[in-house]
Amino acid sequence: MSLARRTTIVAARGGSFVVERRTMPQRHVTPVNRPDRTLVAKLDELASRVRRLTISSRDPERFFEDRSEIAAELQRLAGAIQV
């Protein structure tokens, strides 16, 4: 969808021309803020913890506890980011 604007131009010899200018409508773009450095650091730390997750034969429940803690922290961060 384009917006058309018509303009009449009068020539020096008495003639006139109709000129049509077409433009695209402007979209409103919401600026994206740069991520907070503390947020980036927290996400890096959580990613590191996820990479280190393993199931131990001595304490298999620890894996599920750690996974639940990481998931809860990610949910808190997501809640803080939402507008």
Gaussian input, Z-matrix of N, CA and C with variables (Angstrom, degrees):
# hf/3-21g

backbone

0 1
 N
 C     1     B1
 C     2     B2     1     A1
 N     3     B3     2     A2     1     D1
 C     4     B4     3     A3     2     D2
 C     5     B5     4     A4     3     D3
 N     6     B6     5     A5     4     D4
 C     7     B7     6     A6     5     D5
 C     8     B8     7     A7     6     D6
 N     9     B9     8     A8     7     D7
 C    10    B10     9     A9     8     D8
 C    11    B11    10    A10     9     D9
 N    12    B12    11    A11    10    D10
 C    13    B13    12    A12    11    D11
 C    14    B14    13    A13    12    D12
 N    15    B15    14    A14    13    D13
 C    16    B16    15    A15    14    D14
 C    17    B17    16    A16    15    D15
 N    18    B18    17    A17    16    D16
 C    19    B19    18    A18    17    D17
 C    20    B20    19    A19    18    D18
 N    21    B21    20    A20    19    D19
 C    22    B22    21    A21    20    D20
 C    23    B23    22    A22    21    D21
 N    24    B24    23    A23    22    D22
 C    25    B25    24    A24    23    D23
 C    26    B26    25    A25    24    D24
 N    27    B27    26    A26    25    D25
 C    28    B28    27    A27    26    D26
 C    29    B29    28    A28    27    D27
 N    30    B30    29    A29    28    D28
 C    31    B31    30    A30    29    D29
 C    32    B32    31    A31    30    D30
 N    33    B33    32    A32    31    D31
 C    34    B34    33    A33    32    D32
 C    35    B35    34    A34    33    D33
 N    36    B36    35    A35    34    D34
 C    37    B37    36    A36    35    D35
 C    38    B38    37    A37    36    D36
 N    39    B39    38    A38    37    D37
 C    40    B40    39    A39    38    D38
 C    41    B41    40    A40    39    D39
 N    42    B42    41    A41    40    D40
 C    43    B43    42    A42    41    D41
 C    44    B44    43    A43    42    D42
 N    45    B45    44    A44    43    D43
 C    46    B46    45    A45    44    D44
 C    47    B47    46    A46    45    D45
 N    48    B48    47    A47    46    D46
 C    49    B49    48    A48    47    D47
 C    50    B50    49    A49    48    D48
 N    51    B51    50    A50    49    D49
 C    52    B52    51    A51    50    D50
 C    53    B53    52    A52    51    D51
 N    54    B54    53    A53    52    D52
 C    55    B55    54    A54    53    D53
 C    56    B56    55    A55    54    D54
 N    57    B57    56    A56    55    D55
 C    58    B58    57    A57    56    D56
 C    59    B59    58    A58    57    D57
 N    60    B60    59    A59    58    D58
 C    61    B61    60    A60    59    D59
 C    62    B62    61    A61    60    D60
 N    63    B63    62    A62    61    D61
 C    64    B64    63    A63    62    D62
 C    65    B65    64    A64    63    D63
 N    66    B66    65    A65    64    D64
 C    67    B67    66    A66    65    D65
 C    68    B68    67    A67    66    D66
 N    69    B69    68    A68    67    D67
 C    70    B70    69    A69    68    D68
 C    71    B71    70    A70    69    D69
 N    72    B72    71    A71    70    D70
 C    73    B73    72    A72    71    D71
 C    74    B74    73    A73    72    D72
 N    75    B75    74    A74    73    D73
 C    76    B76    75    A75    74    D74
 C    77    B77    76    A76    75    D75
 N    78    B78    77    A77    76    D76
 C    79    B79    78    A78    77    D77
 C    80    B80    79    A79    78    D78
 N    81    B81    80    A80    79    D79
 C    82    B82    81    A81    80    D80
 C    83    B83    82    A82    81    D81
 N    84    B84    83    A83    82    D82
 C    85    B85    84    A84    83    D83
 C    86    B86    85    A85    84    D84
 N    87    B87    86    A86    85    D85
 C    88    B88    87    A87    86    D86
 C    89    B89    88    A88    87    D87
 N    90    B90    89    A89    88    D88
 C    91    B91    90    A90    89    D89
 C    92    B92    91    A91    90    D90
 N    93    B93    92    A92    91    D91
 C    94    B94    93    A93    92    D92
 C    95    B95    94    A94    93    D93
 N    96    B96    95    A95    94    D94
 C    97    B97    96    A96    95    D95
 C    98    B98    97    A97    96    D96
 N    99    B99    98    A98    97    D97
 C   100   B100    99    A99    98    D98
 C   101   B101   100   A100    99    D99
 N   102   B102   101   A101   100   D100
 C   103   B103   102   A102   101   D101
 C   104   B104   103   A103   102   D102
 N   105   B105   104   A104   103   D103
 C   106   B106   105   A105   104   D104
 C   107   B107   106   A106   105   D105
 N   108   B108   107   A107   106   D106
 C   109   B109   108   A108   107   D107
 C   110   B110   109   A109   108   D108
 N   111   B111   110   A110   109   D109
 C   112   B112   111   A111   110   D110
 C   113   B113   112   A112   111   D111
 N   114   B114   113   A113   112   D112
 C   115   B115   114   A114   113   D113
 C   116   B116   115   A115   114   D114
 N   117   B117   116   A116   115   D115
 C   118   B118   117   A117   116   D116
 C   119   B119   118   A118   117   D117
 N   120   B120   119   A119   118   D118
 C   121   B121   120   A120   119   D119
 C   122   B122   121   A121   120   D120
 N   123   B123   122   A122   121   D121
 C   124   B124   123   A123   122   D122
 C   125   B125   124   A124   123   D123
 N   126   B126   125   A125   124   D124
 C   127   B127   126   A126   125   D125
 C   128   B128   127   A127   126   D126
 N   129   B129   128   A128   127   D127
 C   130   B130   129   A129   128   D128
 C   131   B131   130   A130   129   D129
 N   132   B132   131   A131   130   D130
 C   133   B133   132   A132   131   D131
 C   134   B134   133   A133   132   D132
 N   135   B135   134   A134   133   D133
 C   136   B136   135   A135   134   D134
 C   137   B137   136   A136   135   D135
 N   138   B138   137   A137   136   D136
 C   139   B139   138   A138   137   D137
 C   140   B140   139   A139   138   D138
 N   141   B141   140   A140   139   D139
 C   142   B142   141   A141   140   D140
 C   143   B143   142   A142   141   D141
 N   144   B144   143   A143   142   D142
 C   145   B145   144   A144   143   D143
 C   146   B146   145   A145   144   D144
 N   147   B147   146   A146   145   D145
 C   148   B148   147   A147   146   D146
 C   149   B149   148   A148   147   D147
 N   150   B150   149   A149   148   D148
 C   151   B151   150   A150   149   D149
 C   152   B152   151   A151   150   D150
 N   153   B153   152   A152   151   D151
 C   154   B154   153   A153   152   D152
 C   155   B155   154   A154   153   D153
 N   156   B156   155   A155   154   D154
 C   157   B157   156   A156   155   D155
 C   158   B158   157   A157   156   D156
 N   159   B159   158   A158   157   D157
 C   160   B160   159   A159   158   D158
 C   161   B161   160   A160   159   D159
 N   162   B162   161   A161   160   D160
 C   163   B163   162   A162   161   D161
 C   164   B164   163   A163   162   D162
 N   165   B165   164   A164   163   D163
 C   166   B166   165   A165   164   D164
 C   167   B167   166   A166   165   D165
 N   168   B168   167   A167   166   D166
 C   169   B169   168   A168   167   D167
 C   170   B170   169   A169   168   D168
 N   171   B171   170   A170   169   D169
 C   172   B172   171   A171   170   D170
 C   173   B173   172   A172   171   D171
 N   174   B174   173   A173   172   D172
 C   175   B175   174   A174   173   D173
 C   176   B176   175   A175   174   D174
 N   177   B177   176   A176   175   D175
 C   178   B178   177   A177   176   D176
 C   179   B179   178   A178   177   D177
 N   180   B180   179   A179   178   D178
 C   181   B181   180   A180   179   D179
 C   182   B182   181   A181   180   D180
 N   183   B183   182   A182   181   D181
 C   184   B184   183   A183   182   D182
 C   185   B185   184   A184   183   D183
 N   186   B186   185   A185   184   D184
 C   187   B187   186   A186   185   D185
 C   188   B188   187   A187   186   D186
 N   189   B189   188   A188   187   D187
 C   190   B190   189   A189   188   D188
 C   191   B191   190   A190   189   D189
 N   192   B192   191   A191   190   D190
 C   193   B193   192   A192   191   D191
 C   194   B194   193   A193   192   D192
 N   195   B195   194   A194   193   D193
 C   196   B196   195   A195   194   D194
 C   197   B197   196   A196   195   D195
 N   198   B198   197   A197   196   D196
 C   199   B199   198   A198   197   D197
 C   200   B200   199   A199   198   D198
 N   201   B201   200   A200   199   D199
 C   202   B202   201   A201   200   D200
 C   203   B203   202   A202   201   D201
 N   204   B204   203   A203   202   D202
 C   205   B205   204   A204   203   D203
 C   206   B206   205   A205   204   D204
 N   207   B207   206   A206   205   D205
 C   208   B208   207   A207   206   D206
 C   209   B209   208   A208   207   D207
 N   210   B210   209   A209   208   D208
 C   211   B211   210   A210   209   D209
 C   212   B212   211   A211   210   D210
 N   213   B213   212   A212   211   D211
 C   214   B214   213   A213   212   D212
 C   215   B215   214   A214   213   D213
 N   216   B216   215   A215   214   D214
 C   217   B217   216   A216   215   D215
 C   218   B218   217   A217   216   D216
 N   219   B219   218   A218   217   D217
 C   220   B220   219   A219   218   D218
 C   221   B221   220   A220   219   D219
 N   222   B222   221   A221   220   D220
 C   223   B223   222   A222   221   D221
 C   224   B224   223   A223   222   D222
 N   225   B225   224   A224   223   D223
 C   226   B226   225   A225   224   D224
 C   227   B227   226   A226   225   D225
 N   228   B228   227   A227   226   D226
 C   229   B229   228   A228   227   D227
 C   230   B230   229   A229   228   D228
 N   231   B231   230   A230   229   D229
 C   232   B232   231   A231   230   D230
 C   233   B233   232   A232   231   D231
 N   234   B234   233   A233   232   D232
 C   235   B235   234   A234   233   D233
 C   236   B236   235   A235   234   D234
 N   237   B237   236   A236   235   D235
 C   238   B238   237   A237   236   D236
 C   239   B239   238   A238   237   D237
 N   240   B240   239   A239   238   D238
 C   241   B241   240   A240   239   D239
 C   242   B242   241   A241   240   D240
 N   243   B243   242   A242   241   D241
 C   244   B244   243   A243   242   D242
 C   245   B245   244   A244   243   D243
 N   246   B246   245   A245   244   D244
 C   247   B247   246   A246   245   D245
 C   248   B248   247   A247   246   D246

   B1=1.4489
   B2=1.5177
   B3=1.3085
   B4=1.4591
   B5=1.5227
   B6=1.3006
   B7=1.4581
   B8=1.5186
   B9=1.3311
   B10=1.4573
   B11=1.5211
   B12=1.3233
   B13=1.4591
   B14=1.5297
   B15=1.3198
   B16=1.4617
   B17=1.5158
   B18=1.3278
   B19=1.4546
   B20=1.5264
   B21=1.3089
   B22=1.4632
   B23=1.5175
   B24=1.3254
   B25=1.4630
   B26=1.5308
   B27=1.3247
   B28=1.4621
   B29=1.5244
   B30=1.3222
   B31=1.4598
   B32=1.5260
   B33=1.3250
   B34=1.4653
   B35=1.5224
   B36=1.3037
   B37=1.4618
   B38=1.5259
   B39=1.3024
   B40=1.4608
   B41=1.5169
   B42=1.3014
   B43=1.4670
   B44=1.5263
   B45=1.2853
   B46=1.4614
   B47=1.5298
   B48=1.2927
   B49=1.4594
   B50=1.5279
   B51=1.3052
   B52=1.4584
   B53=1.5242
   B54=1.2994
   B55=1.4648
   B56=1.5180
   B57=1.3147
   B58=1.4652
   B59=1.5233
   B60=1.3007
   B61=1.4671
   B62=1.5229
   B63=1.3033
   B64=1.4612
   B65=1.5214
   B66=1.2969
   B67=1.4626
   B68=1.5204
   B69=1.2914
   B70=1.4554
   B71=1.5216
   B72=1.3217
   B73=1.4631
   B74=1.5247
   B75=1.3015
   B76=1.4607
   B77=1.5143
   B78=1.3068
   B79=1.4591
   B80=1.5117
   B81=1.3072
   B82=1.4596
   B83=1.5237
   B84=1.3028
   B85=1.4604
   B86=1.5184
   B87=1.3079
   B88=1.4559
   B89=1.5205
   B90=1.3197
   B91=1.4621
   B92=1.5217
   B93=1.3248
   B94=1.4598
   B95=1.5170
   B96=1.3097
   B97=1.4576
   B98=1.5140
   B99=1.3095
   B100=1.4582
   B101=1.5199
   B102=1.3272
   B103=1.4574
   B104=1.5190
   B105=1.2990
   B106=1.4521
   B107=1.5278
   B108=1.3183
   B109=1.4685
   B110=1.5158
   B111=1.3288
   B112=1.4611
   B113=1.5244
   B114=1.3340
   B115=1.4560
   B116=1.5216
   B117=1.3192
   B118=1.4619
   B119=1.5225
   B120=1.3120
   B121=1.4649
   B122=1.5282
   B123=1.3285
   B124=1.4669
   B125=1.5198
   B126=1.3369
   B127=1.4636
   B128=1.5236
   B129=1.3245
   B130=1.4667
   B131=1.5209
   B132=1.3245
   B133=1.4654
   B134=1.5244
   B135=1.3349
   B136=1.4632
   B137=1.5271
   B138=1.3181
   B139=1.4666
   B140=1.5224
   B141=1.3126
   B142=1.4632
   B143=1.5258
   B144=1.3245
   B145=1.4686
   B146=1.5264
   B147=1.3292
   B148=1.4667
   B149=1.5254
   B150=1.3303
   B151=1.4645
   B152=1.5273
   B153=1.3272
   B154=1.4662
   B155=1.5238
   B156=1.3266
   B157=1.4616
   B158=1.5281
   B159=1.3114
   B160=1.4651
   B161=1.5223
   B162=1.3204
   B163=1.4652
   B164=1.5188
   B165=1.3015
   B166=1.4608
   B167=1.5256
   B168=1.3099
   B169=1.4685
   B170=1.5250
   B171=1.3384
   B172=1.4688
   B173=1.5247
   B174=1.3426
   B175=1.4706
   B176=1.5346
   B177=1.3411
   B178=1.4711
   B179=1.5289
   B180=1.3248
   B181=1.4631
   B182=1.5227
   B183=1.3035
   B184=1.4719
   B185=1.5346
   B186=1.3369
   B187=1.4631
   B188=1.5272
   B189=1.3267
   B190=1.4600
   B191=1.5272
   B192=1.3226
   B193=1.4645
   B194=1.5270
   B195=1.3384
   B196=1.4713
   B197=1.5259
   B198=1.3301
   B199=1.4630
   B200=1.5275
   B201=1.3200
   B202=1.4640
   B203=1.5228
   B204=1.3322
   B205=1.4690
   B206=1.5248
   B207=1.3268
   B208=1.4700
   B209=1.5314
   B210=1.3276
   B211=1.4701
   B212=1.5256
   B213=1.3296
   B214=1.4676
   B215=1.5252
   B216=1.3156
   B217=1.4693
   B218=1.5298
   B219=1.3337
   B220=1.4674
   B221=1.5295
   B222=1.3163
   B223=1.4636
   B224=1.5224
   B225=1.3289
   B226=1.4705
   B227=1.5257
   B228=1.3289
   B229=1.4683
   B230=1.5286
   B231=1.3229
   B232=1.4691
   B233=1.5250
   B234=1.3150
   B235=1.4634
   B236=1.5155
   B237=1.3292
   B238=1.4664
   B239=1.5262
   B240=1.3255
   B241=1.4633
   B242=1.5218
   B243=1.3259
   B244=1.4599
   B245=1.5185
   B246=1.3206
   B247=1.4639
   B248=1.4968
   A1=107.89
   A2=116.18
   A3=119.32
   A4=109.38
   A5=114.55
   A6=121.26
   A7=107.60
   A8=116.93
   A9=120.54
   A10=109.44
   A11=114.93
   A12=120.91
   A13=106.70
   A14=115.53
   A15=120.06
   A16=110.01
   A17=114.85
   A18=122.15
   A19=108.07
   A20=116.04
   A21=120.44
   A22=108.74
   A23=115.44
   A24=121.50
   A25=107.53
   A26=115.25
   A27=120.65
   A28=107.77
   A29=115.59
   A30=121.02
   A31=110.07
   A32=116.52
   A33=122.23
   A34=111.80
   A35=118.65
   A36=121.87
   A37=112.65
   A38=117.60
   A39=120.24
   A40=114.67
   A41=118.35
   A42=120.57
   A43=110.59
   A44=116.30
   A45=119.58
   A46=109.49
   A47=114.98
   A48=122.07
   A49=108.70
   A50=115.01
   A51=119.81
   A52=107.14
   A53=114.61
   A54=120.67
   A55=107.83
   A56=115.41
   A57=120.00
   A58=109.09
   A59=114.79
   A60=120.18
   A61=107.40
   A62=115.48
   A63=120.07
   A64=109.60
   A65=114.62
   A66=119.71
   A67=109.02
   A68=115.35
   A69=120.88
   A70=108.46
   A71=118.10
   A72=119.43
   A73=110.51
   A74=115.72
   A75=120.80
   A76=109.70
   A77=115.34
   A78=120.15
   A79=108.77
   A80=114.42
   A81=118.70
   A82=107.93
   A83=116.07
   A84=121.38
   A85=107.85
   A86=115.40
   A87=120.23
   A88=108.52
   A89=117.96
   A90=118.99
   A91=110.56
   A92=114.58
   A93=120.65
   A94=107.90
   A95=115.28
   A96=119.38
   A97=109.86
   A98=115.28
   A99=119.03
   A100=108.95
   A101=116.33
   A102=117.49
   A103=111.29
   A104=114.29
   A105=120.99
   A106=108.81
   A107=116.98
   A108=119.93
   A109=111.97
   A110=117.01
   A111=118.46
   A112=110.25
   A113=117.19
   A114=120.65
   A115=110.27
   A116=116.62
   A117=120.81
   A118=110.13
   A119=116.88
   A120=120.57
   A121=110.79
   A122=117.24
   A123=120.27
   A124=111.11
   A125=116.73
   A126=119.80
   A127=111.32
   A128=117.59
   A129=120.83
   A130=111.15
   A131=115.76
   A132=120.05
   A133=110.54
   A134=117.30
   A135=120.41
   A136=111.38
   A137=117.29
   A138=120.55
   A139=110.71
   A140=116.51
   A141=120.71
   A142=110.75
   A143=116.47
   A144=120.13
   A145=111.43
   A146=117.25
   A147=120.62
   A148=110.23
   A149=117.09
   A150=120.39
   A151=111.94
   A152=116.87
   A153=120.47
   A154=113.72
   A155=117.92
   A156=120.01
   A157=111.08
   A158=116.09
   A159=122.11
   A160=108.31
   A161=115.27
   A162=119.94
   A163=107.43
   A164=115.12
   A165=121.30
   A166=109.44
   A167=116.26
   A168=119.40
   A169=111.27
   A170=116.25
   A171=119.57
   A172=112.49
   A173=117.01
   A174=120.47
   A175=109.39
   A176=116.97
   A177=119.11
   A178=113.61
   A179=118.17
   A180=120.44
   A181=112.16
   A182=116.82
   A183=121.47
   A184=111.19
   A185=116.53
   A186=121.12
   A187=110.45
   A188=116.65
   A189=121.04
   A190=111.56
   A191=117.05
   A192=120.62
   A193=110.45
   A194=116.01
   A195=120.00
   A196=111.06
   A197=115.71
   A198=119.71
   A199=110.51
   A200=117.38
   A201=121.16
   A202=111.56
   A203=117.31
   A204=120.94
   A205=111.04
   A206=116.65
   A207=120.73
   A208=109.93
   A209=117.02
   A210=120.49
   A211=110.99
   A212=116.85
   A213=120.26
   A214=111.11
   A215=117.36
   A216=120.93
   A217=110.71
   A218=117.19
   A219=120.50
   A220=111.06
   A221=117.30
   A222=120.21
   A223=111.30
   A224=117.75
   A225=120.63
   A226=110.57
   A227=116.74
   A228=120.04
   A229=110.85
   A230=116.95
   A231=120.47
   A232=110.59
   A233=117.41
   A234=120.87
   A235=112.38
   A236=116.62
   A237=120.76
   A238=111.46
   A239=117.33
   A240=121.45
   A241=111.21
   A242=118.27
   A243=121.43
   A244=110.71
   A245=113.25
   A246=119.98
   A247=110.26
   D1=122.05
   D2=178.47
   D3=-116.64
   D4=154.71
   D5=176.80
   D6=-98.15
   D7=129.91
   D8=-178.74
   D9=-111.35
   D10=135.64
   D11=176.93
   D12=-126.14
   D13=125.13
   D14=-179.20
   D15=-102.01
   D16=136.07
   D17=178.93
   D18=-131.77
   D19=138.30
   D20=177.07
   D21=-99.97
   D22=126.64
   D23=179.10
   D24=-110.05
   D25=127.60
   D26=179.18
   D27=-94.31
   D28=125.02
   D29=-178.95
   D30=-82.06
   D31=164.07
   D32=-177.68
   D33=-64.61
   D34=-29.00
   D35=-177.65
   D36=-90.58
   D37=11.78
   D38=176.39
   D39=97.52
   D40=-11.46
   D41=178.62
   D42=-79.10
   D43=163.21
   D44=177.15
   D45=-133.73
   D46=149.76
   D47=-179.25
   D48=-127.69
   D49=139.76
   D50=175.22
   D51=-98.87
   D52=122.57
   D53=-179.81
   D54=-111.52
   D55=134.25
   D56=179.17
   D57=-113.80
   D58=121.95
   D59=178.51
   D60=-103.38
   D61=127.50
   D62=179.18
   D63=-111.13
   D64=132.16
   D65=178.02
   D66=-132.18
   D67=153.02
   D68=175.76
   D69=-85.73
   D70=142.63
   D71=178.08
   D72=-64.87
   D73=144.05
   D74=179.80
   D75=-77.99
   D76=135.53
   D77=175.71
   D78=-96.13
   D79=141.13
   D80=176.57
   D81=-82.46
   D82=118.76
   D83=-179.68
   D84=-109.76
   D85=124.98
   D86=178.16
   D87=-79.35
   D88=124.87
   D89=-179.93
   D90=-66.42
   D91=139.49
   D92=179.00
   D93=-96.09
   D94=123.93
   D95=178.75
   D96=-75.27
   D97=149.23
   D98=175.02
   D99=-66.33
   D100=142.53
   D101=179.76
   D102=-64.31
   D103=143.69
   D104=178.15
   D105=-65.31
   D106=140.00
   D107=-178.51
   D108=-62.91
   D109=-33.46
   D110=178.54
   D111=-67.95
   D112=-35.28
   D113=177.09
   D114=-64.98
   D115=-44.53
   D116=178.89
   D117=-61.78
   D118=-42.11
   D119=179.41
   D120=-63.98
   D121=-41.03
   D122=178.69
   D123=-64.80
   D124=-41.92
   D125=178.97
   D126=-65.61
   D127=-39.53
   D128=176.04
   D129=-61.74
   D130=-41.85
   D131=-179.87
   D132=-65.74
   D133=-40.94
   D134=178.15
   D135=-66.39
   D136=-39.12
   D137=177.11
   D138=-62.53
   D139=-39.60
   D140=177.44
   D141=-63.59
   D142=-42.04
   D143=178.77
   D144=-64.72
   D145=-37.00
   D146=178.22
   D147=-65.65
   D148=-41.85
   D149=179.15
   D150=-62.12
   D151=-31.51
   D152=-177.67
   D153=-86.96
   D154=-4.68
   D155=-178.49
   D156=-64.68
   D157=125.80
   D158=174.62
   D159=-143.40
   D160=156.31
   D161=175.84
   D162=-93.54
   D163=122.17
   D164=-179.25
   D165=-94.08
   D166=143.37
   D167=177.49
   D168=-73.33
   D169=-25.36
   D170=179.33
   D171=-79.18
   D172=-33.77
   D173=-177.42
   D174=-142.36
   D175=74.50
   D176=-176.05
   D177=-65.94
   D178=-25.08
   D179=-179.40
   D180=-71.32
   D181=-22.22
   D182=-179.19
   D183=-59.82
   D184=-38.99
   D185=178.51
   D186=-56.13
   D187=-48.08
   D188=-176.82
   D189=-69.70
   D190=-33.69
   D191=176.22
   D192=-66.28
   D193=-46.47
   D194=179.29
   D195=-63.23
   D196=-41.60
   D197=179.84
   D198=-62.19
   D199=-41.72
   D200=178.91
   D201=-65.35
   D202=-38.70
   D203=177.84
   D204=-64.36
   D205=-42.44
   D206=179.63
   D207=-65.53
   D208=-43.49
   D209=179.13
   D210=-61.95
   D211=-40.80
   D212=178.84
   D213=-65.16
   D214=-40.57
   D215=178.61
   D216=-65.07
   D217=-40.76
   D218=177.07
   D219=-63.22
   D220=-39.15
   D221=177.39
   D222=-65.35
   D223=-38.67
   D224=177.12
   D225=-63.77
   D226=-42.98
   D227=178.89
   D228=-64.54
   D229=-42.57
   D230=179.17
   D231=-63.00
   D232=-39.18
   D233=177.87
   D234=-65.80
   D235=-34.82
   D236=179.37
   D237=-71.96
   D238=-28.70
   D239=-177.29
   D240=-80.53
   D241=-34.44
   D242=-175.38
   D243=-59.55
   D244=139.75
   D245=-178.52
   D246=-89.64

